[in-house]
């Protein structure tokens, strides 16, 4: 992904495969290379790792938080 440098990257639950420190490093590397990323998680992610968070509720409600 870093070599191809796509404009966007989609990461599905990165903390399920990587340690927390590794995820932080990957996200930092993506940001340094101007690769916009979207991660799907289960709420266990550290909000400080992201510029914005979209939380989806069970009833279709959603919340957008910008850091």
Biopython code that builds the backbone (N, CA, C, O; Angstrom):
import numpy as np
from Bio.PDB.StructureBuilder import StructureBuilder

atoms = [
    (1, "UNK", "N", (0.824, -1.175, 0.000)),
    (1, "UNK", "CA", (0.000, 0.000, 0.000)),
    (1, "UNK", "C", (0.877, 1.251, 0.000)),
    (1, "UNK", "O", (0.598, 2.211, -0.719)),
    (2, "UNK", "N", (1.923, 1.236, 0.797)),
    (2, "UNK", "CA", (2.787, 2.414, 0.863)),
    (2, "UNK", "C", (3.541, 2.639, -0.443)),
    (2, "UNK", "O", (3.760, 3.782, -0.843)),
    (3, "UNK", "N", (3.935, 1.567, -1.101)),
    (3, "UNK", "CA", (4.647, 1.706, -2.366)),
    (3, "UNK", "C", (3.720, 2.187, -3.480)),
    (3, "UNK", "O", (4.114, 3.019, -4.296)),
    (4, "UNK", "N", (2.505, 1.676, -3.519)),
    (4, "UNK", "CA", (1.551, 2.066, -4.561)),
    (4, "UNK", "C", (1.006, 3.467, -4.325)),
    (4, "UNK", "O", (0.617, 4.152, -5.271)),
    (5, "UNK", "N", (0.976, 3.895, -3.064)),
    (5, "UNK", "CA", (0.495, 5.225, -2.668)),
    (5, "UNK", "C", (-0.851, 5.583, -3.283)),
    (5, "UNK", "O", (-0.962, 6.578, -3.999)),
    (6, "UNK", "N", (-1.884, 4.770, -3.005)),
    (6, "UNK", "CA", (-3.215, 5.115, -3.516)),
    (6, "UNK", "C", (-3.742, 6.352, -2.789)),
    (6, "UNK", "O", (-3.266, 6.672, -1.700)),
    (7, "UNK", "N", (-4.713, 7.049, -3.372)),
    (7, "UNK", "CA", (-5.251, 8.221, -2.686)),
    (7, "UNK", "C", (-6.058, 7.851, -1.426)),
    (7, "UNK", "O", (-6.145, 8.641, -0.485)),
    (8, "UNK", "N", (-6.649, 6.637, -1.420)),
    (8, "UNK", "CA", (-7.462, 6.182, -0.294)),
    (8, "UNK", "C", (-7.077, 4.758, 0.086)),
    (8, "UNK", "O", (-6.664, 3.964, -0.760)),
    (9, "UNK", "N", (-7.221, 4.450, 1.372)),
    (9, "UNK", "CA", (-7.008, 3.088, 1.860)),
    (9, "UNK", "C", (-8.139, 2.751, 2.828)),
    (9, "UNK", "O", (-8.510, 3.567, 3.672)),
    (10, "UNK", "N", (-8.676, 1.553, 2.700)),
    (10, "UNK", "CA", (-9.726, 1.074, 3.587)),
    (10, "UNK", "C", (-9.149, -0.046, 4.446)),
    (10, "UNK", "O", (-8.649, -1.040, 3.920)),
    (11, "UNK", "N", (-9.217, 0.112, 5.760)),
    (11, "UNK", "CA", (-8.663, -0.861, 6.693)),
    (11, "UNK", "C", (-9.800, -1.448, 7.520)),
    (11, "UNK", "O", (-10.504, -0.720, 8.220)),
    (12, "UNK", "N", (-9.977, -2.741, 7.442)),
    (12, "UNK", "CA", (-11.054, -3.419, 8.160)),
    (12, "UNK", "C", (-10.518, -3.978, 9.470)),
    (12, "UNK", "O", (-9.795, -4.974, 9.477)),
    (13, "UNK", "N", (-10.867, -3.350, 10.555)),
    (13, "UNK", "CA", (-10.484, -3.769, 11.905)),
    (13, "UNK", "C", (-8.989, -4.059, 12.023)),
    (13, "UNK", "O", (-8.598, -5.194, 12.299)),
    (14, "UNK", "N", (-8.164, -3.054, 11.819)),
    (14, "UNK", "CA", (-6.717, -3.290, 11.845)),
    (14, "UNK", "C", (-6.205, -3.801, 13.185)),
    (14, "UNK", "O", (-5.192, -4.499, 13.229)),
    (15, "UNK", "N", (-6.881, -3.469, 14.272)),
    (15, "UNK", "CA", (-6.413, -3.922, 15.593)),
    (15, "UNK", "C", (-6.678, -5.405, 15.833)),
    (15, "UNK", "O", (-6.190, -5.972, 16.811)),
    (16, "UNK", "N", (-7.441, -6.032, 14.954)),
    (16, "UNK", "CA", (-7.651, -7.476, 15.104)),
    (16, "UNK", "C", (-6.444, -8.264, 14.581)),
    (16, "UNK", "O", (-6.272, -9.434, 14.922)),
    (17, "UNK", "N", (-5.615, -7.625, 13.759)),
    (17, "UNK", "CA", (-4.448, -8.311, 13.199)),
    (17, "UNK", "C", (-3.120, -7.733, 13.687)),
    (17, "UNK", "O", (-2.089, -8.403, 13.629)),
    (18, "UNK", "N", (-3.148, -6.496, 14.166)),
    (18, "UNK", "CA", (-1.923, -5.816, 14.571)),
    (18, "UNK", "C", (-2.023, -5.340, 16.019)),
    (18, "UNK", "O", (-3.113, -5.088, 16.532)),
    (19, "UNK", "N", (-0.879, -5.224, 16.656)),
    (19, "UNK", "CA", (-0.840, -4.645, 18.003)),
    (19, "UNK", "C", (-1.149, -3.157, 17.894)),
    (19, "UNK", "O", (-0.978, -2.555, 16.834)),
    (20, "UNK", "N", (-1.595, -2.580, 18.975)),
    (20, "UNK", "CA", (-1.991, -1.174, 18.981)),
    (20, "UNK", "C", (-0.879, -0.251, 18.494)),
    (20, "UNK", "O", (-1.133, 0.672, 17.720)),
    (21, "UNK", "N", (0.344, -0.494, 18.940)),
    (21, "UNK", "CA", (1.480, 0.337, 18.506)),
    (21, "UNK", "C", (1.731, 0.202, 17.005)),
    (21, "UNK", "O", (2.118, 1.170, 16.349)),
    (22, "UNK", "N", (1.514, -0.991, 16.464)),
    (22, "UNK", "CA", (1.688, -1.197, 15.030)),
    (22, "UNK", "C", (0.622, -0.444, 14.237)),
    (22, "UNK", "O", (0.918, 0.131, 13.189)),
    (23, "UNK", "N", (-0.597, -0.444, 14.726)),
    (23, "UNK", "CA", (-1.674, 0.288, 14.049)),
    (23, "UNK", "C", (-1.361, 1.778, 14.032)),
    (23, "UNK", "O", (-1.532, 2.438, 13.007)),
    (24, "UNK", "N", (-0.909, 2.304, 15.149)),
    (24, "UNK", "CA", (-0.549, 3.723, 15.221)),
    (24, "UNK", "C", (0.546, 4.031, 14.207)),
    (24, "UNK", "O", (0.496, 5.064, 13.538)),
    (25, "UNK", "N", (1.521, 3.159, 14.088)),
    (25, "UNK", "CA", (2.615, 3.370, 13.116)),
    (25, "UNK", "C", (2.093, 3.340, 11.681)),
    (25, "UNK", "O", (2.469, 4.184, 10.867)),
    (26, "UNK", "N", (1.233, 2.377, 11.368)),
    (26, "UNK", "CA", (0.668, 2.282, 10.016)),
    (26, "UNK", "C", (-0.136, 3.540, 9.690)),
    (26, "UNK", "O", (0.009, 4.102, 8.605)),
    (27, "UNK", "N", (-0.971, 3.980, 10.609)),
    (27, "UNK", "CA", (-1.781, 5.177, 10.371)),
    (27, "UNK", "C", (-0.900, 6.406, 10.188)),
    (27, "UNK", "O", (-1.188, 7.263, 9.353)),
    (28, "UNK", "N", (0.165, 6.490, 10.961)),
    (28, "UNK", "CA", (1.093, 7.614, 10.833)),
    (28, "UNK", "C", (1.786, 7.593, 9.464)),
    (28, "UNK", "O", (1.924, 8.631, 8.816)),
    (29, "UNK", "N", (2.217, 6.412, 9.033)),
    (29, "UNK", "CA", (2.862, 6.290, 7.722)),
    (29, "UNK", "C", (1.905, 6.671, 6.593)),
    (29, "UNK", "O", (2.302, 7.341, 5.640)),
    (30, "UNK", "N", (0.660, 6.248, 6.697)),
    (30, "UNK", "CA", (-0.328, 6.620, 5.679)),
    (30, "UNK", "C", (-0.511, 8.131, 5.636)),
    (30, "UNK", "O", (-0.527, 8.730, 4.561)),
    (31, "UNK", "N", (-0.648, 8.738, 6.796)),
    (31, "UNK", "CA", (-0.846, 10.191, 6.860)),
    (31, "UNK", "C", (0.377, 10.939, 6.306)),
    (31, "UNK", "O", (0.225, 11.936, 5.600)),
    (32, "UNK", "N", (1.571, 10.465, 6.623)),
    (32, "UNK", "CA", (2.792, 11.114, 6.130)),
    (32, "UNK", "C", (2.887, 11.074, 4.607)),
    (32, "UNK", "O", (3.499, 11.945, 3.990)),
    (33, "UNK", "N", (2.276, 10.056, 4.010)),
    (33, "UNK", "CA", (2.311, 9.912, 2.553)),
    (33, "UNK", "C", (1.040, 10.453, 1.890)),
    (33, "UNK", "O", (0.782, 10.194, 0.715)),
    (34, "UNK", "N", (0.258, 11.202, 2.657)),
    (34, "UNK", "CA", (-0.988, 11.820, 2.169)),
    (34, "UNK", "C", (-1.973, 10.796, 1.621)),
    (34, "UNK", "O", (-2.682, 11.064, 0.651)),
    (35, "UNK", "N", (-2.013, 9.623, 2.247)),
    (35, "UNK", "CA", (-2.990, 8.596, 1.892)),
    (35, "UNK", "C", (-4.142, 8.709, 2.890)),
    (35, "UNK", "O", (-3.968, 8.456, 4.083)),
    (36, "UNK", "N", (-5.299, 9.084, 2.399)),
    (36, "UNK", "CA", (-6.484, 9.177, 3.253)),
    (36, "UNK", "C", (-6.930, 7.760, 3.596)),
    (36, "UNK", "O", (-7.012, 6.902, 2.717)),
    (37, "UNK", "N", (-7.217, 7.515, 4.864)),
    (37, "UNK", "CA", (-7.618, 6.164, 5.256)),
    (37, "UNK", "C", (-8.929, 6.195, 6.015)),
    (37, "UNK", "O", (-9.260, 7.159, 6.706)),
    (38, "UNK", "N", (-9.665, 5.099, 5.859)),
    (38, "UNK", "CA", (-10.913, 4.877, 6.568)),
    (38, "UNK", "C", (-10.781, 3.522, 7.240)),
    (38, "UNK", "O", (-10.456, 2.532, 6.585)),
    (39, "UNK", "N", (-11.027, 3.470, 8.524)),
    (39, "UNK", "CA", (-10.968, 2.192, 9.217)),
    (39, "UNK", "C", (-12.360, 1.826, 9.713)),
    (39, "UNK", "O", (-13.167, 2.691, 10.055)),
    (40, "UNK", "N", (-12.616, 0.538, 9.743)),
    (40, "UNK", "CA", (-13.842, 0.011, 10.319)),
    (40, "UNK", "C", (-13.422, -0.649, 11.620)),
    (40, "UNK", "O", (-12.488, -1.450, 11.643)),
    (41, "UNK", "N", (-14.106, -0.316, 12.692)),
    (41, "UNK", "CA", (-13.738, -0.879, 13.986)),
    (41, "UNK", "C", (-14.956, -1.224, 14.808)),
    (41, "UNK", "O", (-16.093, -1.096, 14.354)),
    (42, "UNK", "N", (-14.700, -1.660, 16.017)),
    (42, "UNK", "CA", (-15.782, -2.063, 16.902)),
    (42, "UNK", "C", (-15.891, -1.165, 18.131)),
    (42, "UNK", "O", (-16.550, -1.526, 19.107)),
    (43, "UNK", "N", (-15.263, -0.022, 18.090)),
    (43, "UNK", "CA", (-15.329, 0.901, 19.208)),
    (43, "UNK", "C", (-14.164, 0.793, 20.171)),
    (43, "UNK", "O", (-14.059, 1.599, 21.097)),
    (44, "UNK", "N", (-13.282, -0.187, 19.977)),
    (44, "UNK", "CA", (-12.140, -0.356, 20.870)),
    (44, "UNK", "C", (-10.959, 0.518, 20.452)),
    (44, "UNK", "O", (-9.954, 0.582, 21.159)),
    (45, "UNK", "N", (-11.076, 1.190, 19.304)),
    (45, "UNK", "CA", (-9.993, 2.039, 18.827)),
    (45, "UNK", "C", (-9.847, 3.282, 19.697)),
    (45, "UNK", "O", (-10.814, 3.759, 20.291)),
    (46, "UNK", "N", (-8.637, 3.791, 19.759)),
    (46, "UNK", "CA", (-8.368, 5.023, 20.494)),
    (46, "UNK", "C", (-8.782, 6.204, 19.621)),
    (46, "UNK", "O", (-8.207, 6.392, 18.549)),
    (47, "UNK", "N", (-9.755, 7.002, 20.042)),
    (47, "UNK", "CA", (-10.207, 8.137, 19.221)),
    (47, "UNK", "C", (-9.095, 9.131, 18.889)),
    (47, "UNK", "O", (-9.189, 9.849, 17.894)),
    (48, "UNK", "N", (-8.052, 9.182, 19.702)),
    (48, "UNK", "CA", (-6.951, 10.115, 19.448)),
    (48, "UNK", "C", (-6.135, 9.739, 18.215)),
    (48, "UNK", "O", (-5.335, 10.544, 17.737)),
    (49, "UNK", "N", (-6.326, 8.528, 17.694)),
    (49, "UNK", "CA", (-5.606, 8.089, 16.501)),
    (49, "UNK", "C", (-6.228, 8.623, 15.208)),
    (49, "UNK", "O", (-5.674, 8.426, 14.126)),
    (50, "UNK", "N", (-7.370, 9.293, 15.316)),
    (50, "UNK", "CA", (-8.123, 9.692, 14.128)),
    (50, "UNK", "C", (-8.473, 11.172, 14.161)),
    (50, "UNK", "O", (-8.629, 11.771, 15.224)),
    (51, "UNK", "N", (-8.594, 11.746, 12.962)),
    (51, "UNK", "CA", (-9.000, 13.146, 12.835)),
    (51, "UNK", "C", (-10.500, 13.311, 13.018)),
    (51, "UNK", "O", (-10.962, 14.336, 13.517)),
    (52, "UNK", "N", (-11.258, 12.297, 12.613)),
    (52, "UNK", "CA", (-12.716, 12.338, 12.718)),
    (52, "UNK", "C", (-13.233, 10.919, 12.924)),
    (52, "UNK", "O", (-12.599, 9.944, 12.521)),
    (53, "UNK", "N", (-14.398, 10.826, 13.561)),
    (53, "UNK", "CA", (-15.005, 9.527, 13.840)),
    (53, "UNK", "C", (-16.478, 9.592, 13.478)),
    (53, "UNK", "O", (-17.188, 10.515, 13.875)),
    (54, "UNK", "N", (-16.925, 8.608, 12.724)),
    (54, "UNK", "CA", (-18.341, 8.448, 12.408)),
    (54, "UNK", "C", (-18.832, 7.234, 13.172)),
    (54, "UNK", "O", (-18.398, 6.113, 12.906)),
    (55, "UNK", "N", (-19.735, 7.450, 14.120)),
    (55, "UNK", "CA", (-20.298, 6.353, 14.908)),
    (55, "UNK", "C", (-21.697, 6.063, 14.395)),
    (55, "UNK", "O", (-22.527, 6.967, 14.298)),
    (56, "UNK", "N", (-21.960, 4.803, 14.067)),
    (56, "UNK", "CA", (-23.262, 4.381, 13.571)),
    (56, "UNK", "C", (-24.003, 3.645, 14.667)),
    (56, "UNK", "O", (-23.460, 2.729, 15.284)),
    (57, "UNK", "N", (-25.249, 4.043, 14.912)),
    (57, "UNK", "CA", (-26.059, 3.413, 15.941)),
    (57, "UNK", "C", (-26.951, 2.326, 15.373)),
    (57, "UNK", "O", (-27.098, 2.206, 14.156)),
    (58, "UNK", "N", (-27.544, 1.535, 16.253)),
    (58, "UNK", "CA", (-28.391, 0.412, 15.847)),
    (58, "UNK", "C", (-29.634, 0.856, 15.085)),
    (58, "UNK", "O", (-30.074, 0.166, 14.166)),
    (59, "UNK", "N", (-30.196, 1.988, 15.453)),
    (59, "UNK", "CA", (-31.438, 2.437, 14.839)),
    (59, "UNK", "C", (-31.243, 3.318, 13.620)),
    (59, "UNK", "O", (-32.191, 3.956, 13.160)),
    (60, "UNK", "N", (-30.038, 3.363, 13.094)),
    (60, "UNK", "CA", (-29.772, 4.181, 11.926)),
    (60, "UNK", "C", (-29.262, 5.571, 12.263)),
    (60, "UNK", "O", (-28.905, 6.336, 11.366)),
    (61, "UNK", "N", (-29.225, 5.907, 13.551)),
    (61, "UNK", "CA", (-28.683, 7.209, 13.933)),
    (61, "UNK", "C", (-27.162, 7.182, 13.806)),
    (61, "UNK", "O", (-26.539, 6.120, 13.832)),
    (62, "UNK", "N", (-26.591, 8.346, 13.670)),
    (62, "UNK", "CA", (-25.141, 8.445, 13.535)),
    (62, "UNK", "C", (-24.655, 9.722, 14.194)),
    (62, "UNK", "O", (-25.409, 10.677, 14.383)),
    (63, "UNK", "N", (-23.376, 9.713, 14.539)),
    (63, "UNK", "CA", (-22.734, 10.850, 15.158)),
    (63, "UNK", "C", (-21.388, 11.073, 14.471)),
    (63, "UNK", "O", (-20.615, 10.131, 14.300)),
    (64, "UNK", "N", (-21.107, 12.307, 14.079)),
    (64, "UNK", "CA", (-19.843, 12.676, 13.436)),
    (64, "UNK", "C", (-19.070, 13.539, 14.411)),
    (64, "UNK", "O", (-19.550, 14.598, 14.817)),
    (65, "UNK", "N", (-17.891, 13.108, 14.791)),
    (65, "UNK", "CA", (-17.063, 13.867, 15.714)),
    (65, "UNK", "C", (-15.744, 14.210, 15.045)),
    (65, "UNK", "O", (-15.059, 13.334, 14.516)),
    (66, "UNK", "N", (-15.394, 15.474, 15.068)),
    (66, "UNK", "CA", (-14.122, 15.926, 14.509)),
    (66, "UNK", "C", (-13.239, 16.310, 15.664)),
    (66, "UNK", "O", (-13.673, 16.994, 16.590)),
    (67, "UNK", "N", (-12.022, 15.880, 15.613)),
    (67, "UNK", "CA", (-11.083, 16.160, 16.691)),
    (67, "UNK", "C", (-10.477, 17.522, 16.531)),
    (67, "UNK", "O", (-9.657, 17.933, 17.352)),
]
sb = StructureBuilder()
sb.init_structure("model")
sb.init_model(0)
sb.init_chain("A")
sb.init_seg("    ")
for serial, (resi, resn, name, xyz) in enumerate(atoms, 1):
    if name == "N":
        sb.init_residue(resn, " ", resi, " ")
    sb.init_atom(name, np.array(xyz, "f"), 0.0, 1.0, " ", f" {name:<3s}", serial, name[0])
structure = sb.get_structure()
